């Protein structure tokens, strides 16, 4: 069959079906939120924000994975084993060193450093930490879990997806690609290849809240389970939420067309629509090299201790009201689950992966090297090459004051 008329694959059809389901869930949740939100809710939220000190966290070291979570892998004095994919080394470090100064600090309209986002994240973390502490405590008898606990964990996971250094670096790379693409034909390709275009950190910080809000329904509409392994086996990294998709990267049909085929299609469309002269071209497909789509995922996993993980199951048509299921895995099940989770954690981390200080197998593990964070199907250009290669630098850019 000609590439220009290729029929959708079974994977593409499944992906489109999941996308339609996700869009319907998003619509239902939006309608519910609009109907249930009151003026009192808005006033309470406004009062909370006004109670915060916008300078309290300025200059502080911000953990991109909350400290309360990292402590479950650490010794009493805060030590963990750390593999750095960027520095290609393995050493013992304190979890306080796995933080980035002013990572969530932004420049406000008064041209001052502002730490309100860090304060908001701290509130989300506190709510989740309380629930996780209760779930993992051997002194608390398992029982029904209130909806507020399920919501706190979903909100925590939603923020954790969008607050990471990798996510920030991916957005930087997309901005660089876009600006270089817009400059094609006006700036020589060899000059574009020498440029690195970086958006201000305010751009990333401003989208964290709205982005978490957009993906929250795709966690609330999934049944939640606490999985307990037979012994400590799980790792955690700086990109800890695992999105398990049946088809990680579903391409658009245009991805398979050559430039000659694109030009032939353009000429044909131009002849058919000459009177309207509508612009035609290639549909650009750009995607992360790891799974990102919570609306189309089969399941979502977040390790919360070396022995336990939260698992959000298949997407339902409405919010799950089943509380939190519990399952204790057998040794064989534990080995298989840990193998899959740890492989994903190692593959998707931007930089660091950690384990407990007494994990004797950690030093013998083969860690994948750092590679491209995104892939774009966009022919051949300086903009495309910058995306499809391992980025330099790998880490996101630091605080800019202007």
N, C-alpha and C positions, 0 to 999 in steps of 0.2 A: 504494500500500500504506500502511496506517495506520502512523504513526510508532512507535506502541507495539508493533508487530509487525514491524518492519523486519528483513529478512533480512541476515545479515552480508555485507559487501562482499567483493570479491576481495582487497582490501588487508587487511581484517581477518582473513580466513581465512589469508592468507599469514603475517601477524603471529602469529596463534595457533599456526601450525605451527612457526614459528621459536622461539616461546616454549617449546613442548613440547620441541623439540630442545635448547634451552639448559638447561631443567630436568633433562633426562636427563644432559647433560654435567656439570652441577653435582653430581648424585648420584654419578656414576662417579668424579669426582675426589675427592669426600669419602670414598668407600669406599677409594680408593687411598691417600689420605693417612693414614687411620686405620690401614691395614694396614702402611704403610711407615715411619711415625714410631716411633722407638724412644725408650727412656728416655735413651739417650746424646744423641739430638738435643735433647731437652728440657733436659738438663743443659747442653749447649753453648750453647743459646739463653739460659738463665738466667745462665750465666757471662758471656756477652757483655754482657747488660744490666747485670750487677753491675759490670762493668769500666768503665762509662761514668760520667762526672761529670755529675750532674743539674743542675749550675749553670753548666756551661762555656759554654753558648750563650745564657744569660739576658742580655738587654739588647742582643743582637746583631741585625743586620739580616738577615732571612731571605729568601732568594730563593725565590719561588713557582715559578719556572722556573729550574732549576739554572744557576749561573754558567758551568759548563763548556760548557753548550749555547749560552748567549747569547754567549759569547766567539767563537763561529764566525761571528757576524754583525758583530762589533765590529772596529774598527781596532786597531792595536798598543797604543794608549793607552786602549782600552776604550770608544771612542765609537760610538754607533749613532744612526740617525735614529728618532725615536719619535713616533707619533701617539697622542694621548690622546683617547679617545672621550668621557671624562667632562669634561675641560677644553676639548675641542674645539680643540686646537692641535697643531702639529707643530714639533718642535725637536730639536736634537742634545743627547743626554744620555749620561752615563757609565752603563755597565751596573750599577755598584755602587748607583746611585740607583733601580734598578728592584727594590728590596727593601723589605720592611716590617719594622720593628723588632718583635721578639717575636711574629711572626705565629703561630709554632708553640709558643710558651711557654704552659704551663698552670699552674694552681695545684694543688699536690699535697696529700696528706692532712695534711701538716705545715703547710699554709697558706703554703708557700713557692713561689716561681717555679721552674719545672722545665722544662728544655730537652731531656729525653730523646728526644722525638719528633724534634727537629731533628737529634740525633745519629744516630738510626735512619735518617732520610732521607738523611743524609750518607753512610751506609754503602751504601744502595741506589744513590745517585748515583755513588759511587766505582766500584762494580762495573760499572754501565752505561757510565760514562765510559771505562773501560779497554777495553770491547768496541767502543764507537763509535770510539775513537781508532784501534784496530787495523783496523776496517772501512774507515775513510776514509783511512788512511795510504797514500801512494804508494810507501812503502818496504816494505810487507808484501804478499807475493804472495797473491792470493786462493786460498783452499783450503777444505777441509771445516771447518765450524764446530762446536765441541762443544756438546752439549745445555745445558751450564751457561751458555754465552754467550746462547743463545736464551732461557733462563729468566731471565737477568739483565735482558735487554731487555724481556721481558714484565712482569716485576715492576716495573721502572722506569716503564713506561707505565701500569700499573695504579695505582701511587701517584700518577702525574702527573694522572690523571683526577680523583682525589678530594681533592687537596691544594690546589686553586686558590682564589683569592678569590671567583670567581664561584660555585663550588660551595658555599662557605661562606655566601655571601649568599643563595643559593637556599634553604638550610636555615633561615636566619633568617626568610625570608619565609614558608616553610611553617609554622614555629612560630608566627609572628604570626597567620597565617590560622587555625590550629587553636585558639589561645587565644581569638581573637575569636569564632569559631564557637561554642565552648563557652559563651561569655558572652551569646550572642544570647537575647533574651527577658528577661534579667535586667539588662542594661545598655543604655541607649538607643543607637540606631544612630549618632546624631550624636556621642555621647560615644566610642563605639568608633572612629569615624573619626579622632578626634583622638589616639588612642593608638598607640604603637609598642611592641610587645612583643618583646624581644630575649633569646634564650637566652644563657647564659654560654658563653664561647669553649671551655670544657672539653667542652661537648656536641659541638661540631664536631671537636675534636681527638681525643676518645675514639673516634670512629667511623672515622677515617682508616685505621688498620690493618685492622680487620675488613672495611671496605668494599673496600679494595684486595684483600684475601684472597678476597672473594666474586667479584670480576670477573676475577681472575688466570686461572682456567681458560678463560675465553672469549677469551683471547689465546694461551694455550699450545695451544689446539685449533685454531689457525689457521696456515696456512703463512705464513712470513715472507719478505719480499723487500726488498732494498735497491735503491731506484730512484735512478739518477743522471741528472740533466738535462744538456742540452748546454752550459748555462752557468748561473751563479747567477741564480735567478729567484724563490726562495721567501721568504716572510715568516714570522715567528713572532710569537705573541702570548702573553698571560698565560693563555690557555686553549688550549694547543697541540695536544691530541689531538683529531683529527677523527673522528667516528663517522658513517660513510656508511650511511644507512638508506634503503630503497626507499620506505618510508612513515614519515615522521618522527613523525607524530602520529596514532595510530589511536584514535578516540574510542570510548567506551562508548555503547551505544544510548540510555542515559538522557541523554546530552549533548544530544540532539535533542528532548527532550520539554519542553513548556511546564510552568509551575507548575500550570496547570489539569489537564493530563494526569497529572502526578504525583499530584495530589490525588484524581483519579478512580481511579487505580490503587490508591492507598492505601485508599480506601473499598471497592473491590472485594475487595482482599485481606483487609481487616478482616472483611467479611461472610463470606468463605470460611473464615477461620480464627479466628472470634470466640471459640471456646472456648480456644484457645491464646493469643490476643491477642499475637501476635508483632509486634514493631515493624517497620514498613516505611517506606521513604522513597526518596530519590534516591541513586544511586551517584555519588559524587563523583570526577571525573576531574581530576587536577592533574598538569601535566607541564612540563618545561623548554621554553623556546622554541627550544632547540637540541637536536639528537639526543643521546641519552644511553645508549640500550640496547645495550651491547656484546654481549649474548646474542642480539640479533635483527638486528644490523648486517650489511650485506653485506661491508664491509671497514672497517678502522681505519687511519688515517694519522697519522704523527708526523714533522714536518720535523726533521732533525737538523743541517742546514747549509743555506746558501742554495742549494746545488746538489743535495742528497741528502735522501731521506725514507725512513722505514721504513713498509712497508705490510703489514698483517696481512690475509690474504685471507679467503675464505668459511669459515665455521665447519665443522669436521669432527666426526666422532663421537668422536674420541679425540685425544690429544696428537699434534701434528705432529712427525715424526722426520726431517724433510727438511733440517734445518739452515737456512741462509739462502740463498735464491735471489738472483741479481744480474741487473739489467736496466739497460741504458743506453738512454735514450729518444732518439728522433730530435728534430730541431728542432720539427717540428710536434707531436709527442707531448709534448714538454717544454712548449711554449706552452699546450697544452690542460690538461695536468696542473697547471701552475702557476696557471693561471686559476682552476681549481676549488678548489685548496688555499688560495690566497690569499683568495678570496671567503669561504671558510668561516672562515679565521683572523680576517678582519676582522669577520665577522658575529657570531662567538661570543665575542670578547674582551670581558671586563668593562671594561677600561680601555685598556691599552697594546698597540700593535702596532709591531713594529720591522722595520727593514731595514738594509742595510749603508750606511755613510756615502757610498759612491760610486753609490748607486742614484738616478739622475737622474729616474726615473719615479715615485718614491715620493711626491714632493710634489704631483704632478698627479693622484694617485689619488683617487677619490671614496670616502670612508669612510662607512659607514652610521652614523647617529646612535644614541646609546644608547637602548634601549627596554626594555619589560618583560622580566624574566628568566624568569617563569613565566606559565602560563595555567591558570585553573581554570574548569571548567564547573559552576557551583553557583548558578544563579539570580542574584539581585541582592541584595547586602548590603554592609555596610561591609567585612567580611572579604574578600569576593570582589573588591571594587573595589581594595583595597590590593594584591592579587596581580596583577590584570590591568593595572595602571598602571605606568609607569616608576617604580622605587623611589627614595625619597629618605630617606637618602642612598643613592647607588649602591654605594659601597664597603662592605665588611663592617665591623662595629664592632671597635674595638681592644681591647687587653688590659684586662680587668676583674679587680681584685685580690680582690674579695670572692667 
